[in-house]
Amino acid sequence: MDTAPKKVHQGRNIKRLREMLGIKQESLAIDLNITQAGVSKLENKEIIEEETLEKIAKFLNLPVEAIKNFNDETTVSFISNTFNNTHGFMYSTYTDCAFNPIEKIIELYNEKEALYERMLKEKNALLEKFLK
């Protein structure tokens, strides 16, 4: 029986969390001011610099520890201790949840979409100014 702790792959954790939140690499790339290929490279790195982790965590609206410690066991534990069964979930071990997680995901998506639109308008304005 292997009792050694599993190695954490921070890049893979970022990818999994990003996908769970429905965020595309392109959106994260814009926020980090890198290319989509740069995000792909980050997601393949086992260890990521602390400053970059902090930026990514802020963008995903998650604590840095969520990226550093993400694994299937902690995710299942978090979910089972966060949600309740009053909404017809099939598990009875949930506790009360102070917000609707689906609404929170939609809210985060709308915030990121608004940010993307604002950035697009700013870039268009700069491009128009450059062309004149």
C-alpha positions as CSV (number, residue, x, y, z in Angstrom):
1,M,0.0,0.0,0.0
2,D,1.5,3.3,-1.1
3,T,1.1,5.9,1.7
4,A,3.3,8.6,0.1
5,P,1.4,11.8,-0.6
6,K,0.5,12.2,-4.2
7,K,2.4,14.9,-6.1
8,V,0.4,18.0,-6.8
9,H,0.5,19.2,-10.4
10,Q,-0.5,22.8,-10.1
11,G,-0.9,23.3,-13.9
12,R,-3.3,20.4,-14.2
13,N,-5.2,21.7,-11.2
14,I,-5.6,25.1,-12.9
15,K,-6.9,23.4,-16.0
16,R,-9.4,21.3,-14.1
17,L,-10.6,24.2,-12.0
18,R,-10.8,26.5,-15.0
19,E,-12.8,23.9,-16.9
20,M,-15.1,23.3,-13.9
21,L,-15.9,27.0,-13.9
22,G,-16.5,27.1,-17.7
23,I,-13.6,29.5,-18.4
24,K,-11.7,29.2,-21.7
25,Q,-7.9,29.5,-21.9
26,E,-8.3,32.6,-24.0
27,S,-10.1,34.4,-21.2
28,L,-7.4,33.5,-18.7
29,A,-4.7,34.5,-21.3
30,I,-6.2,38.0,-21.6
31,D,-6.3,38.5,-17.9
32,L,-2.7,37.3,-17.5
33,N,-1.6,39.3,-20.6
34,I,-0.2,36.2,-22.3
35,T,-1.2,34.1,-25.3
36,Q,-3.5,31.1,-25.2
37,A,-0.4,29.0,-25.9
38,G,1.2,30.5,-22.8
39,V,-1.8,29.4,-20.7
40,S,-1.4,25.9,-22.3
41,K,2.2,25.8,-21.2
42,L,1.3,27.0,-17.7
43,E,-1.3,24.2,-17.5
44,N,1.5,21.6,-18.3
45,K,3.8,22.9,-15.6
46,E,4.0,20.9,-12.4
47,I,5.0,23.9,-10.3
48,I,4.0,27.5,-11.0
49,E,5.6,30.6,-9.6
50,E,3.7,32.0,-6.6
51,E,3.0,35.4,-8.2
52,T,1.4,33.8,-11.2
53,L,-0.6,31.4,-9.0
54,E,-1.9,34.4,-7.1
55,K,-3.0,36.1,-10.4
56,I,-4.7,33.0,-11.6
57,A,-6.4,32.4,-8.3
58,K,-7.7,35.9,-8.3
59,F,-9.0,35.5,-11.8
60,L,-10.7,32.2,-10.9
61,N,-12.0,33.8,-7.7
62,L,-10.5,31.0,-5.7
63,P,-7.9,30.9,-2.9
64,V,-4.3,30.0,-4.0
65,E,-4.6,26.9,-1.7
66,A,-7.4,25.6,-3.8
67,I,-5.0,25.4,-6.7
68,K,-2.1,24.0,-4.6
69,N,-4.2,21.4,-2.9
70,F,-6.8,20.4,-5.4
71,N,-7.4,16.7,-5.8
72,D,-10.4,14.4,-6.2
73,E,-10.7,13.6,-2.5
74,T,-10.7,17.2,-1.4
75,T,-13.2,18.2,-4.1
76,V,-15.6,15.5,-3.1
77,S,-15.2,16.5,0.6
78,F,-15.8,20.1,-0.3
79,I,-18.9,19.4,-2.3
80,S,-20.3,17.0,0.3
81,N,-19.8,19.6,3.1
82,T,-21.1,22.6,1.1
83,F,-24.4,21.6,-0.5
84,N,-27.6,20.5,1.1
85,N,-30.4,18.1,0.2
86,T,-33.2,20.7,0.4
87,H,-33.0,21.2,-3.4
88,G,-33.5,17.5,-4.3
89,F,-29.9,16.5,-4.5
90,M,-29.4,12.8,-4.2
91,Y,-27.0,12.9,-1.3
92,S,-28.2,13.3,2.3
93,T,-24.8,14.3,3.8
94,Y,-24.9,17.9,2.6
95,T,-25.1,20.9,4.9
96,D,-26.8,24.2,4.2
97,C,-25.4,26.3,1.5
98,A,-25.6,30.1,1.8
99,F,-25.9,30.6,-2.0
100,N,-27.0,28.8,-5.1
101,P,-23.7,27.5,-6.7
102,I,-25.2,27.6,-10.2
103,E,-26.1,31.2,-9.8
104,K,-22.6,32.0,-8.5
105,I,-21.1,30.3,-11.5
106,I,-23.4,32.3,-13.8
107,E,-22.5,35.5,-11.9
108,L,-18.8,34.8,-12.3
109,Y,-19.2,34.1,-16.0
110,N,-21.1,37.3,-16.5
111,E,-18.3,39.3,-14.7
112,K,-15.7,37.7,-16.9
113,E,-17.7,38.3,-20.0
114,A,-18.2,42.0,-19.1
115,L,-14.4,42.3,-18.5
116,Y,-13.7,40.7,-21.9
117,E,-16.1,43.2,-23.6
118,R,-14.6,46.1,-21.8
119,M,-11.1,45.0,-22.8
120,L,-12.2,44.5,-26.4
121,K,-13.7,48.1,-26.5
122,E,-10.5,49.5,-25.1
123,K,-8.4,47.6,-27.7
124,N,-10.7,48.8,-30.5
125,A,-10.4,52.4,-29.3
126,L,-6.6,52.1,-29.3
127,L,-6.6,50.6,-32.7
128,E,-8.9,53.4,-34.1
129,K,-6.6,56.0,-32.5
130,F,-3.5,54.3,-34.0
131,L,-5.1,54.2,-37.5
132,K,-6.0,57.9,-37.4
